[in-house]
């Protein structure tokens, strides 16, 4: 079975500092990887996804993630965060089960302090 | 122009009641989903429909019954509500159920704003 582990439940950082949100997955088959963001009281919005090709994926709002197959990781990074990046971030893998089935990690709460 | 909409946004009800949550998407997608997000923010898929046909049915109590009158709508009906049903329910949609080769779908899922259900 596929699973996703987000290693940090909460990450506090100061504004303009860099940040890395960690994600590891396990799967016996090839998967696609996603990062979604959930702003307070809103639904989820796609930040970026890895399908194939270059292991460095760039997304919206200055975020990027790197797929590392040997370490089964897909960590999310941003070189300089802003107050508006405060949100819950979810890593997910996509598997096939008649339809696309997203398996989510438990989320990482990113808090940006001034 | 909302892509995926859900009603109501908040739902407070007593144990034992029956309630429904509605979802509509105007993206022309073929596949729709229901997810449950618990108090610890953990998201888990419940159901998925493709062109009005049920294709994913996770281990969910049969008190939960999804209904898809057409491919733009996927409603969730819950009978005999219990305290543990309190959660945020998200609807989502995507264009394709999965690739013909059997590999995972590459398509992005678009989420609604969520319905916060509180059972007292």
Interface residues (C-beta under 8 A of the other chain):
Chain A: X30 X31 X32 X34 X36 X41 X42 X43 X44 X45 X46 X49 X51 X88 X90 X94 X95 X96 X97 X98 X99 X100 X101 X102 X103 X104 X106 X107 X109
Chain B: X4 X31 X33 X40 X41 X42 X43 X44 X45 X48 X50 X55 X56 X90 X92 X94 X96 X97 X98 X99 X102 X103 X104 X105 X106 X107 X108 X109 X110 X111 X112 X113 X114
